[in-house]
Amino acid sequence: MTALLGGQAGAASTLSDVERLARRYGVPVEDALLISINLHGIDGEAPRHRARLQVRLDSARSVPWHLIVPLNAAESPFRLMDDGQLLLADSPVGTVERIDADEAVGGYFRDGGTALTLNPNARSRCVGCAFCPNTLEAAADPRLSEEQDLRELLTALREQHPRRDLTEVREVTVSTGCFEREPAAVDHMRALRSVLAEYGIEARLGFLTSVLHSRQAFDELADIGPFVLRLTAECFTRRDLLLKASKAVLTTASMPEVLRRAVAAGHGTSFTYIAGLDDLDALRTGVETLAPYVTEFPNFQVYQAHNRIMAGLRASGAHELEYYLRARAEIEKIMEPSGLRPTAWECYRPLWYFTFANETLVGA
C-alpha cells in the first residue's frame, strides 16, 4: 500500500508549529492537534491502512476521542510507539488506548448507545467517488434487501448494545452510498421504520444521501415519523471529476432547493462536506448558500488522502494544517448566528473538538 503523503513542506510538523498556529487562529492547541492527526495520519510501529483509534491527549486526558486514520502514513509527523505513546516529531502529545480494524460493518453504536449508524446497503461495494476510502476497507457489511434482513441485523446489534436495550436509541442514521434511485431510497426508509417499531425503537431517522430530490419523495416520507435529510454535498467544485454519477447529477446550484423542499415537508436538514477538496473561496460561498436551509449543524470533515492519487485531489494548500484552521474560522462566521453547533459524536474527522468560536463544547 502506498504510504500517505503528508505534504510536509510548510506543514506544522512540530508541537511548537501547532501551538503557534493555534494561537494565531484562536483555537485550543488540542483542537489543532486532533485536526492535524486527521490530516496527516500516523506512522505506526505496526502499520496498517486504516484503523479506529481511541486517543487521549496529554493536555486533556479526561476526554477520549475516537479517530479513524491510516497507520501507514510514513511521512506523517505523528508516530505511534509500541507502548501506545503518540509523538509529534519528538514531543509526546498523547496516548492511543485502543486500535480496531476499520471494517465496513452492518451497523455500530455511538453516543453511549443512544445513536445507531446502519450500513444496510453494502457500503463497501460503493466505489464511485474518487476521494472515498471504502475500496481500501475490509468488507463485512451485508446488502440488506428485505425486512427480514433488517430484523436479523438489529437482533445482532442488540447483543452489542452497551445495555442490550435498543429502546434507548434516539437517532438512527442510514449511511450507505449505494441507493442509486429515489424510489428505492424511500421504500427502504419505510421498511426501516416498520422494523424499528417492532424493536420498540422510536428514534429519529437520518439519511445520508444525494438521491432524494423531489417534493413527492419528501411528502411520502412525511408519514414515517421524525426524519432528517443529511444531503451528501461533499464538495462544491469539480463534482464531475470527484463524485460518482448519482452524486454528481446533484449540482451545487440545486442543493439549496433540495434542502428547502425537505424543510417544507417538515423534515430536518443538514449536509455533509469534506474540507480540503475546494479552495477556501468556494467553500465559503457554498456554505453561505446552504446555511439558510439547514436545521442541524452540517457534518464538516477533514479530507484524508490515503495514497498519491488521493493526495493529488486536494485543493491548493489543503495539505497544511493552516488551511483547515482557516476553513474552521470561515465556517464559524457563517454558522455562528444560526445557533447550531457541532456535536462531537456525529463526526470522526471534525474541525471542532473542545470549542466552537469562543464557546466551549467539551470540558478539558
ZABA-817859 format. One record per atom (N, C-alpha, C): residue in one letter; x, y, z. Coordinates in pm, whole numbers, padded with zeros to 5 digits, always signed. Each point is the difference from the previous one (the first is absolute). Layout:
% ZABA-817859
AXYZ;...
This chain:
% ZABA-817859
M+00086-00120+00000;M-00086+00120+00000;M+00089+00124+00000;T-00030+00091-00088;T+00076+00124-00006;T-00023+00081+00126;A+00108+00047+00061;A-00013+00078+00124;A-00069+00132-00027;L-00068+00050+00102;L-00065+00130-00007;L+00104+00109-00021;L-00031+00092-00087;L+00087+00114-00023;L-00045+00115+00086;G+00080+00039+00095;G-00038+00108+00090;G+00021+00137-00057;G+00081+00013-00103;G+00027+00132-00058;G+00066+00090+00102;Q+00115-00041+00052;Q+00054+00063+00119;Q+00063+00137-00022;A+00027+00037-00125;A+00060+00131-00023;A-00093+00108+00052;G+00044+00078+00095;G-00080+00107+00055;G-00106-00046+00098;A-00002-00131+00033;A-00103-00053+00088;A+00040+00021+00146;A-00100-00015+00089;A+00025+00009+00144;A+00053-00135+00046;S+00132-00016+00000;S+00061-00131+00024;S+00057-00016+00140;T-00010+00103+00084;T+00044-00010+00139;T-00108+00054+00091;L+00009-00034+00128;L-00097+00051+00096;L+00004+00152+00006;S+00118+00058-00012;S+00011+00147+00001;S-00073+00061-00119;D+00009-00066-00117;D-00072+00048-00118;D-00150-00001+00024;V-00051-00108+00057;V-00143-00012+00025;V-00045+00103+00102;E+00078+00018+00106;E-00034+00099+00102;E-00004+00141-00059;R+00094+00028-00089;R+00005+00133-00063;R-00125+00024-00084;L-00039-00099-00080;L-00119+00016-00083;L-00127+00007+00085;A-00004-00076+00107;A-00116+00004+00089;A-00018+00139+00059;R+00110+00062+00041;R-00008+00136+00053;R-00045+00098-00107;R+00052-00015-00122;R-00033+00092-00107;R-00149-00002-00031;Y-00061-00118+00004;Y-00141-00013-00037;Y-00092-00009+00120;G+00054+00015+00119;G-00081+00006+00120;G-00074-00129+00031;V+00065-00113-00023;V-00062-00130+00029;V+00083-00072+00105;P-00060-00092+00076;P+00079-00079+00094;P+00105-00082-00073;V+00114-00017+00060;V+00104-00081-00064;V-00049-00143-00019;E-00090-00044+00090;E-00054-00136-00013;E-00079-00015-00130;D-00080+00100-00034;D-00075-00006-00126;D+00096-00004-00118;A+00102+00083+00004;A+00096+00004-00110;A+00073-00133-00013;L+00034-00062+00112;L+00069-00130-00004;L-00089-00107-00062;L-00125-00006+00041;L-00091-00104-00050;L-00031+00019-00148;I-00016+00124-00042;I-00018+00026-00144;I+00124-00046-00076;S+00117+00028+00054;S+00124-00037-00066;S+00019-00151-00010;I-00041-00072+00106;I+00008-00147-00006;I-00089-00052-00112;N-00121+00054-00010;N-00090-00042-00107;N+00057+00032-00137;L+00066+00114-00012;L+00056+00041-00128;L+00115-00089-00043;H+00093-00025+00092;H+00125-00067-00036;H+00000-00150+00023;G-00092-00050+00083;G+00008-00139+00038;G+00117-00023+00095;I+00033-00126+00025;I+00101-00036+00098;I+00095-00102-00061;D+00126+00015+00030;D+00102-00097-00038;D+00010-00101+00114;G-00055-00119-00020;G-00007-00098+00108;G+00114-00100-00002;E+00033-00051+00118;E+00100-00105+00011;E-00049-00128-00069;A-00133-00023+00010;A-00063-00112-00070;A-00096+00059-00102;P+00049+00037-00118;P-00082+00075-00096;P-00119-00080-00050;R-00111+00068-00015;R-00118-00054-00067;R-00066+00116-00071;H-00087-00032-00096;H-00051+00109-00082;H-00088+00095+00081;R-00114-00045+00047;R-00089+00085+00078;R-00039-00073+00127;A-00014+00076+00108;A-00039-00061+00127;A-00081+00100+00080;R-00087-00054+00086;R-00075+00081+00095;R+00081+00008+00128;L+00025+00121+00046;L+00084+00021+00117;L-00076+00073+00109;Q+00034-00032+00126;Q-00042+00084+00112;Q+00124+00071+00050;V-00004+00134-00003;V+00117+00082+00029;V-00030+00093+00117;R+00094+00012+00092;R-00005+00102+00106;R+00122+00089-00014;L-00023+00129-00009;L+00111+00094-00006;L+00054+00024+00140;D+00129+00018+00011;D+00063+00019+00130;D-00050+00126+00069;S-00037+00100-00077;S-00044+00128+00059;S-00149+00001+00036;A-00072-00109-00033;A-00143-00007+00033;A-00038-00147+00016;R+00055-00064+00100;R-00010-00145+00013;R-00139-00048+00041;S-00085+00089+00046;S-00132-00043+00045;S-00094-00033-00115;V+00038+00039-00122;V-00092-00017-00114;V+00063-00091-00105;P-00057-00120-00023;P+00048-00085-00108;P-00066+00039-00132;W+00075-00010-00108;W-00053+00030-00133;W+00014-00120-00091;H-00101-00024-00082;H+00004-00111-00094;H+00035+00055-00138;L+00108-00051-00056;L+00048+00044-00131;L+00008-00121-00093;I-00010+00026-00130;I+00028-00102-00101;I+00108+00056-00091;V+00118-00058+00006;V+00113+00051-00077;V+00084-00116-00051;P+00077+00022-00105;P+00096-00102-00042;P+00118-00006+00097;L+00050-00121+00022;L+00119-00018+00085;L+00123-00035-00084;N-00009+00022-00130;N+00116-00023-00088;N+00048+00129-00063;A-00024+00113+00068;A+00032+00131-00055;A+00147+00031+00027;A+00086-00052-00085;A+00144+00006+00025;A+00052+00143+00006;E-00064+00094-00068;E+00048+00138-00001;E-00069+00087+00103;S-00087-00060+00082;S-00069+00078+00103;S+00097+00041+00110;P-00018+00119+00060;P+00081+00040+00115;P-00043-00072+00128;F-00114-00070-00003;F-00047-00074+00117;F+00048-00144-00007;R+00048-00049+00114;R+00051-00137+00006;R-00059-00071+00121;L-00048-00122-00024;L-00055-00083+00107;L+00103-00103+00042;M+00034+00002+00129;M+00099-00092+00055;M-00068-00129+00045;D+00081-00104+00024;D-00055-00129+00040;D-00076+00007+00131;D+00037+00092+00088;D-00067+00010+00129;D-00126+00086-00004;G-00039+00044-00120;G-00120+00081-00014;G+00024+00150+00006;Q+00124+00040+00029;Q+00028+00144+00006;Q-00004+00060-00140;L-00063+00117-00010;L-00010+00071-00128;L+00093+00120+00004;L+00091+00007-00098;L+00098+00108-00008;L-00032+00088-00119;L+00025+00130+00017;L+00004+00094-00112;L+00144+00045-00011;A+00067-00043-00108;A+00146+00011-00007;A+00054-00074+00122;D+00073+00067+00088;D+00054-00068+00118;D-00078+00033+00127;S-00111+00069-00012;S-00075+00046+00117;S-00119-00091+00029;P-00012-00056+00119;P-00119-00078+00036;P-00122+00091+00002;V-00108-00043-00065;V-00122+00081-00003;V-00122-00077+00047;G+00009-00132+00010;G-00117-00076+00041;G+00025-00148+00007;T-00109-00074+00022;T+00006-00145+00010;T-00112-00061-00082;V+00034-00103-00077;V-00100-00077-00073;V-00035-00120+00086;E-00126-00004+00045;E-00041-00102+00097;E-00064-00122-00065;R-00046+00016-00123;R-00067-00112-00065;R+00014+00014-00150;I+00022-00114-00068;I+00009-00004-00145;I-00090-00112-00050;D-00094+00034-00088;D-00088-00099-00063;D+00008+00015-00150;A-00015-00110-00070;A-00004+00006-00146;A-00120+00082-00045;D+00019+00081-00103;D-00110+00080-00053;D-00070-00078-00109;E-00084-00093+00043;E-00074-00082-00095;E-00135+00063-00031;A-00046-00020-00121;A-00136+00039-00036;A-00095-00104+00055;V-00077+00037+00100;V-00089-00094+00067;V-00145+00045-00016;G-00092-00089+00040;G-00141+00029-00019;G-00054+00110+00088;G+00062+00022+00116;G-00047+00105+00090;G+00089+00013+00121;Y-00008+00115+00066;Y+00077+00023+00122;Y-00065+00112+00080;F+00029-00001+00132;F-00059+00098+00090;F+00097+00115+00026;R-00060+00116+00030;R+00076+00117+00039;R-00075+00071+00111;D+00063+00100+00058;D-00061+00083+00104;D-00054-00086+00113;G+00084-00091+00050;G-00037-00081+00114;G-00114-00096-00024;G-00024-00037-00126;G-00105-00094-00033;G-00132+00064-00036;T-00008+00134+00001;T-00126+00067-00034;T-00010+00034-00148;A+00106-00016-00075;A+00001+00025-00144;A+00048-00126-00071;L-00067-00034-00107;L+00033-00120-00076;L+00020+00038-00147;T+00113-00041-00056;T+00027+00020-00142;T-00013-00133-00071;L-00077-00003-00107;L-00022-00121-00078;L+00060+00015-00139;N+00060-00108-00048;N+00048-00009-00138;N-00077-00113-00068;P-00128+00020-00029;P-00084-00112-00043;P+00013-00038-00146;N+00077+00073-00076;N+00002-00025-00144;N+00142-00020-00051;A+00082-00067+00084;A+00135-00040-00040;A+00087+00119-00038;R+00032+00083+00099;R+00081+00119-00023;R+00134-00034-00065;S+00056-00116+00035;S+00132-00035-00053;S-00002-00023-00151;R-00121-00020-00057;R-00009-00021-00144;R-00013+00131-00076;C-00013+00111+00072;C-00014+00130-00065;C+00140+00052-00034;V+00033+00007-00128;V+00138+00030-00040;V+00009+00122-00091;G-00104+00083-00001;G-00006+00101-00104;G+00079+00126+00021;C+00011+00052+00124;C+00061+00131+00020;C+00151-00010+00013;A+00070+00090-00067;A+00145-00010-00010;A+00071+00013+00133;F-00061+00072+00096;F+00067+00026+00127;F-00035-00100+00109;C-00088-00096-00029;C-00056-00085+00105;C+00092-00118+00029;P+00024-00033+00128;P+00087-00112+00036;P-00071-00133+00008;N-00128-00009-00035;N-00074-00124+00020;N+00064-00118-00072;T+00058+00023-00117;T+00062-00111-00073;T+00123-00053+00071;L+00049+00072+00099;L+00120-00042+00073;L-00034-00072+00129;E-00129-00011+00033;E-00042-00060+00125;E-00027-00149-00017;A+00012-00074+00110;A-00050-00136+00003;A-00152+00004-00003;A-00061-00093-00073;A-00145+00002-00016;A-00066-00104+00089;A-00084+00046+00092;A-00077-00090+00083;A-00145+00041+00004;D-00039+00092-00087;D-00137+00054+00004;D-00086-00067-00105;P-00122-00039+00037;P-00088-00068-00094;P-00078+00099-00086;R-00055-00050-00108;R-00098+00075-00077;R-00137-00049+00046;L-00076+00085+00068;L-00126-00040+00059;L-00114+00041-00093;S-00072-00097-00049;S-00102+00028-00100;S-00142-00022+00052;E-00017-00064+00115;E-00133-00029+00050;E-00009+00037+00147;E-00126+00011+00049;E-00019+00033+00140;E+00060-00106+00090;Q-00003-00126-00042;Q+00057-00105+00083;Q+00150+00023+00020;D+00068+00049-00104;D+00142+00030+00015;D+00023+00108+00105;L-00086+00101+00001;L+00011+00107+00100;L-00025-00056+00140;R-00097-00090+00011;R-00027-00060+00131;R+00122-00076+00051;E+00062-00076-00087;E+00118-00077+00041;E+00114+00092+00042;L+00016+00112-00073;L+00105+00095+00037;L-00028+00061+00137;L-00123+00043+00023;L-00034+00062+00128;L+00011-00099+00115;T-00036-00125-00024;T+00016-00102+00104;T+00147-00015+00039;A+00086-00002-00100;A+00144-00010+00028;A+00051+00125+00071;L-00048+00117-00042;L+00046+00123+00062;L-00048+00012+00145;R-00116-00054+00029;R-00050+00005+00138;R+00099-00068+00096;E+00063-00107-00046;E+00099-00068+00083;E+00126+00082+00020;Q+00024+00095-00090;Q+00119+00086+00010;Q-00026+00129+00076;H-00128+00030+00026;H-00034+00125+00068;H+00055-00002+00142;P+00050+00114+00050;P+00059+00003+00135;P-00092-00055+00108;R-00133+00018-00016;R-00094-00048+00102;R-00104-00095-00059;R+00026-00053-00118;R-00090-00095-00067;R-00142+00057-00012;D-00010+00131-00017;D-00131+00064-00001;D-00009+00098-00116;L-00060-00044-00111;L-00009+00086-00117;L-00101+00112+00017;T-00087-00009+00101;T-00096+00108+00021;T+00069+00128+00044;E+00127-00007+00040;E+00076+00119+00035;E+00044+00081-00122;V-00006-00062-00117;V+00048+00066-00122;V-00094+00114-00037;R+00057+00120-00017;R-00079+00119-00033;R+00028+00052-00142;E+00106-00051-00062;E+00037+00046-00134;E+00049-00120-00079;V-00060-00026-00114;V+00046-00106-00091;V+00035+00064-00133;T+00126-00011-00038;T+00047+00062-00123;T+00036-00107-00102;V-00057+00010-00118;V+00033-00090-00110;V+00113+00063-00078;S+00113-00069-00002;S+00120+00049-00069;S+00044-00109-00095;T-00031+00017-00128;T+00021-00114-00089;T+00068+00037-00131;G-00050+00099-00073;G+00062+00038-00126;G-00036-00084-00119;C-00089-00099+00017;C-00026-00093-00110;C-00142+00002-00052;F-00085+00090+00047;F-00133+00014-00059;F+00014+00091-00122;E-00026-00055-00116;E+00019+00076-00124;E-00127+00069-00045;R-00117-00043+00051;R-00127+00054-00047;R-00084+00049+00117;E-00071+00108-00022;E-00080+00061+00104;E-00109-00094+00055;P-00077-00070-00084;P-00104-00089+00054;P+00057-00109+00091;A+00117-00055-00035;A+00061-00103+00083;A+00038+00055+00137;A+00047+00124+00003;A+00037+00062+00127;A-00123+00023+00087;V-00108+00047-00061;V-00124+00023+00076;V-00054-00131+00055;D-00003-00103-00085;D-00051-00131+00044;D+00082-00055+00116;H+00131+00020-00006;H+00085-00052+00107;H-00029+00071+00132;M-00017+00130-00004;M-00027+00073+00124;M-00134-00042+00059;R-00098-00027-00084;R-00129-00050+00050;R+00018-00136+00068;A+00074-00089-00065;A+00023-00133+00057;A+00077+00009+00131;L+00097+00088+00003;L+00080+00015+00122;L-00087+00048+00115;R-00085+00098-00024;R-00087+00049+00107;R-00089-00112+00052;S-00052-00082-00089;S-00087-00110+00041;S+00074-00099+00090;V+00123-00035-00038;V+00076-00096+00079;V+00044+00061+00133;L+00039+00125+00000;L+00040+00065+00125;L-00116-00002+00100;A-00121+00021-00048;A-00116-00002+00088;A-00016-00136+00067;E+00033-00106-00071;E-00009-00134+00058;E+00095-00016+00119;Y+00111+00075-00002;Y+00100-00010+00107;Y-00018+00110+00104;G-00110+00073-00009;G-00027+00104+00099;G+00088+00123-00014;I+00055+00021-00119;I+00090+00113-00023;I-00080+00116-00059;E-00013+00108+00076;E-00075+00117-00045;E+00098+00114-00032;A+00097-00030-00082;A+00109+00092-00028;A-00030+00089-00120;R+00068+00113-00003;R+00001+00081-00122;R+00087-00072-00102;L-00044+00000-00125;L+00077-00061-00108;L+00078+00107-00074;G+00127-00027-00023;G+00083+00086-00083;G+00047-00079-00121;F+00018+00068-00111;F+00038-00068-00124;F+00105+00083-00071;L+00122-00057-00014;L+00105+00064-00079;L-00020-00040-00145;T-00040+00095-00082;T-00034-00034-00138;T+00002+00123-00089;S+00015-00024-00129;S-00016+00106-00100;S-00104-00038-00103;V-00072-00112+00022;V-00098-00045-00100;V-00142+00045+00031;L-00023+00054+00120;L-00131+00055+00030;L-00005+00145-00046;H-00084+00028-00100;H-00005+00135-00058;H-00140+00059-00001;S-00098-00082-00029;S-00131+00051-00041;S-00092+00032+00117;R-00093+00090-00026;R-00102+00031+00099;R-00083-00123+00032;Q-00026-00083-00101;Q-00079-00121+00022;Q+00068-00093+00100;A+00131-00018-00014;A+00073-00089+00091;A-00007+00052+00144;F+00020+00129+00018;F-00004+00055+00135;F-00140-00005+00058;D-00102+00018-00083;D-00138-00012+00047;D-00029-00144+00042;E+00050-00097-00077;E-00022-00141+00034;E+00068-00038+00131;L+00112+00064+00029;L+00073-00031+00123;L-00060+00069+00122;A-00097+00086-00022;A-00056+00077+00112;A-00073-00087+00100;D-00044-00121-00041;D-00076-00083+00091;D+00085-00108+00068;I+00133+00007-00012;I+00084-00101+00066;I+00049+00048+00136;G-00043+00116+00043;G+00046+00051+00129;G+00116+00095-00019;P+00063+00043+00110;P+00109+00097-00008;P+00110-00045-00096;F+00039+00091-00089;F+00097-00035-00105;F+00088+00121-00029;V+00130-00024-00019;V+00090+00107-00039;V+00077-00041-00125;L-00005+00083-00101;L+00079-00019-00122;L+00140+00053+00024;R+00098-00086-00014;R+00141+00041+00009;R+00057-00007-00142;L-00016+00107-00072;L+00036+00006-00141;L+00151-00017-00018;T+00040-00097-00081;T+00143-00026-00020;T+00053+00093-00108;A+00026+00124+00040;A+00054+00099-00093;A+00146-00031-00033;E+00082-00023+00100;E+00141-00040-00008;E+00093+00110-00051;C-00032+00061-00113;C+00083+00106-00054;C-00086+00088-00090;F+00049+00119-00031;F-00076+00094-00083;F+00060+00019-00139;T+00122-00043-00021;T+00066+00014-00130;T+00051-00137-00046;R+00029-00013-00128;R+00054-00123-00061;R-00087-00121+00029;R-00130+00019+00012;R-00087-00110+00041;R-00001-00114-00103;D+00008+00035-00129;D+00002-00104-00103;D+00128-00082+00006;L+00107+00057+00052;L+00127-00071+00012;L+00006-00084+00128;L-00052+00054+00110;L+00021-00060+00131;L-00110-00096+00042;L-00121+00016-00053;L-00115-00075+00050;L-00049-00103-00101;K-00061-00106+00052;K-00066-00095-00089;K-00123+00067-00060;A-00054-00060-00104;A-00103+00065-00081;A-00125+00036+00081;S-00043-00090+00090;S-00124+00026+00074;S+00014+00117+00096;K+00124+00034+00039;K+00022+00119+00081;K+00025+00122-00087;A+00077-00017-00107;A+00036+00114-00084;A-00121+00060-00070;V-00106-00080-00021;V-00119+00053-00066;V-00067+00107+00084;L+00023-00003+00131;L-00048+00107+00087;L+00098+00116-00010;T-00039+00107-00063;T+00090+00113-00019;T+00005+00087+00125;T+00106+00076+00012;T+00012+00093+00112;T-00116+00099+00001;A-00040+00044-00118;A-00109+00099-00010;A-00134-00056+00046;S-00019-00132-00013;S-00129-00059+00036;S-00008-00043+00146;M+00112-00002+00070;M-00001-00046+00139;M-00091+00082+00092;P+00000+00133-00006;P-00090+00075+00089;P-00146-00035-00021;E-00042-00023-00124;E-00139-00032-00027;E-00037-00137+00058;V+00092-00097-00008;V-00026-00131+00059;V-00020+00013+00151;L+00086+00075+00065;L-00014+00019+00144;L-00129+00074+00033;R-00034+00099-00083;R-00123+00077+00024;R-00122-00090-00011;R-00002-00090-00098;R-00113-00092-00014;R-00014-00090+00122;A+00113-00046+00051;A-00005-00087+00118;A-00056+00075+00120;V+00044+00123+00020;V-00050+00080+00111;V-00149+00026-00016;A-00043+00030-00123;A-00141+00028-00025;A-00088-00120+00030;A+00056-00121-00012;A-00075-00122+00030;A+00005-00035+00149;G+00068+00085+00080;G+00003-00021+00144;G+00119-00079+00051;H+00099-00022-00085;H+00116-00080+00039;H+00114+00088+00053;G+00089-00061+00076;G+00125+00064+00035;G+00097-00008-00118;T+00098+00090-00002;T+00094+00003-00111;T+00142+00029+00048;S+00095-00057-00073;S+00142+00025+00024;S+00072-00038-00129;F+00132+00009+00001;F+00077-00049-00114;F+00138-00043+00047;T+00063-00085-00080;T+00137-00042+00027;T+00092+00071-00097;Y+00118+00036+00048;Y+00095+00075-00082;Y+00141-00038+00042;I+00087-00020-00099;I+00138-00041+00026;I+00093+00118-00026;A+00052+00058+00107;A+00093+00112-00012;A+00134-00050-00052;G+00048+00066-00105;G+00126-00038-00061;G-00011-00025-00148;L-00124-00013-00052;L-00020-00024-00142;L-00024+00128-00079;D-00052+00103+00066;D-00026+00130-00064;D+00098+00104+00052;D+00023+00104-00079;D+00075+00112+00056;D-00089+00073+00100;L+00059+00086+00082;L-00073+00061+00110;L-00109+00094-00048;D+00019+00064-00114;D-00106+00087-00053;D-00123-00082-00037;A+00020-00115-00066;A-00112-00086-00037;A-00067-00059+00123;L+00080-00036+00099;L-00055-00051+00125;L-00092+00104+00063;R+00050+00124+00010;R-00076+00107+00064;R-00132+00025-00074;T+00008+00013-00132;T-00119+00028-00080;T-00102-00112+00011;G+00047-00124-00007;G-00090-00114+00006;G-00070-00012+00134;V+00074+00016+00108;V-00059-00012+00133;V-00098+00115+00023;E+00036+00121-00043;E-00093+00113+00013;E-00131-00026-00072;T+00007-00066-00115;T-00120-00027-00079;T-00091-00102+00067;L+00058-00102+00065;L-00079-00107+00060;L-00044+00029+00143;A+00074+00083+00070;A-00025+00022+00143;A-00144+00040+00033;P-00067+00083-00080;P-00137+00039+00036;P-00101-00115-00003;Y+00038-00113-00057;Y-00096-00108-00021;Y+00030-00124+00086;V+00084+00013+00101;V+00029-00114+00087;V-00057+00023+00139;T-00047-00108+00059;T-00052+00004+00137;T+00093-00069+00099;E+00103-00069-00051;E+00101-00067+00081;E+00137+00049-00045;F+00096-00001+00092;F+00135+00042-00039;F+00056-00098-00103;P+00051+00049-00112;P+00052-00091-00103;P+00119-00080+00049;N+00025-00110-00069;N+00111-00088+00032;N+00120+00040-00087;F+00091+00077+00058;F+00120+00044-00070;F+00115-00093+00038;Q+00066-00058-00100;Q+00106-00098+00023;Q+00134+00047-00057;V+00107-00040+00065;V+00135+00020-00053;V+00026-00104-00108;Y+00044+00044-00116;Y+00031-00094-00108;Y+00125-00079+00035;Q-00010-00133-00015;Q+00115-00087+00020;Q+00042-00058-00134;A+00126+00018-00034;A+00056-00057-00122;A+00075-00127+00036;H-00041-00114-00056;H+00056-00128+00040;H+00106-00053-00096;N+00022+00069-00110;N+00105-00041-00094;N+00033+00120-00088;R+00092-00019-00094;R+00046+00112-00083;R-00112+00057-00085;I-00085-00086-00053;I-00109+00049-00085;I-00094+00088+00081;M-00037-00045+00119;M-00093+00076+00083;M+00064+00130+00048;A+00130-00003+00025;A+00069+00123+00039;A-00006+00103-00112;G+00004-00047-00125;G-00005+00091-00113;G-00134+00067-00021;L-00104-00048+00069;L-00133+00058-00013;L-00021+00119+00093;R+00092+00022+00092;R-00015+00111+00095;R+00000+00135-00071;A-00074+00092+00059;A+00009+00139-00044;A+00136+00057+00038;S+00038+00108-00063;S+00128+00063+00029;S+00008+00038+00149;G+00107-00040+00065;G+00022+00032+00140;G-00066-00094+00098;A-00082-00093-00049;A-00076-00086+00091;A+00081-00114+00059;H+00130-00005-00029;H+00088-00097+00067;H+00054+00057+00130;E-00035+00126+00033;E+00054+00066+00118;E-00110+00025+00103;L+00036-00006+00126;L-00093+00024+00110;L-00065+00137-00012;E+00074+00100-00043;E-00053+00136-00003;E-00125+00011-00088;Y-00006-00075-00110;Y-00120+00001-00085;Y-00124-00033+00082;Y+00010-00102+00085;Y-00116-00048+00075;Y-00036+00095+00114;L+00097+00066+00057;L-00029+00101+00102;L-00068+00122-00064;R+00042+00035-00121;R-00068+00109-00071;R-00141-00041-00039;A-00017-00125-00047;A-00133-00049-00036;A-00091+00001+00123;R+00053-00043+00112;R-00077+00000+00125;R-00047+00141+00035;A+00090+00097-00012;A-00035+00138+00033;A-00108+00053-00095;E+00010-00032-00129;E-00099+00046-00097;E-00137-00060+00030;I-00003-00130+00030;I-00128-00067+00029;I-00060+00055+00128;E+00082+00028+00100;E-00053+00057+00125;E-00069+00134-00025;K+00059+00084-00085;K-00062+00129-00030;K-00139-00019-00062;I-00012-00102-00086;I-00126-00023-00070;I-00104-00064+00093;M+00041-00099+00078;M-00094-00081+00076;M-00029+00054+00140;E+00087+00083+00055;E-00018+00045+00138;E-00136+00067+00023;P-00047+00089-00090;P-00130+00065+00026;P-00118-00096+00003;S+00012-00117-00059;S-00111-00096-00005;S-00030-00062+00134;G+00098+00000+00090;G-00016-00068+00127;G+00027-00149-00007;L+00018-00055-00120;L+00033-00142-00016;L+00146-00022+00035;R+00028-00113+00065;R+00136-00029+00043;R+00037-00146-00031;P+00127-00027-00025;P+00042-00137-00028;P-00014-00089+00122;T-00029-00126-00025;T-00010-00102+00104;T+00113-00100-00021;A+00078-00024+00103;A+00125-00075-00015;A-00022-00140-00057;W-00103-00072+00044;W-00014-00140-00041;W-00044-00017-00144;E-00048+00106-00064;E-00056-00013-00134;E+00106-00010-00110;C+00125+00028+00030;C+00103+00003-00105;C+00132-00051+00055;Y+00064-00090-00075;Y+00131-00051+00041;Y+00115+00093-00041;R-00024+00092-00093;R+00108+00085-00049;R-00043+00147+00001;P-00042+00051+00113;P-00058+00135+00002;P+00106+00110+00003;L-00048+00122-00014;L+00084+00119+00016;L-00012+00059+00140;W-00089-00057+00083;W-00023+00054+00135;W+00003-00113+00101;Y+00066+00026+00112;Y+00007-00096+00109;Y-00040+00066+00132;F+00087+00085+00054;F-00025+00059+00130;F-00075+00133-00007;T+00014+00071-00114;T-00068+00130-00011;T-00056+00019-00139;F-00102+00089-00007;F-00052+00051-00126;F-00001+00152+00016;A+00074+00070-00087;A+00021+00146+00020;A+00051+00019+00143;N-00068+00078+00078;N+00046+00022+00139;N-00083-00079+00101;E-00077-00096-00048;E-00086-00078+00088;E+00062-00134+00032;T-00015-00045+00123;T+00050-00131+00041;T-00098-00107-00042;L+00050-00103-00068;L-00081-00114-00038;L+00018-00116+00097;V+00124-00025+00037;V+00035-00109+00090;V+00102+00051+00101;G-00020-00030+00126;G+00097+00040+00102;G+00123-00086-00003;A+00115+00062+00011;A+00126-00075-00003;A+00021-00073+00131;
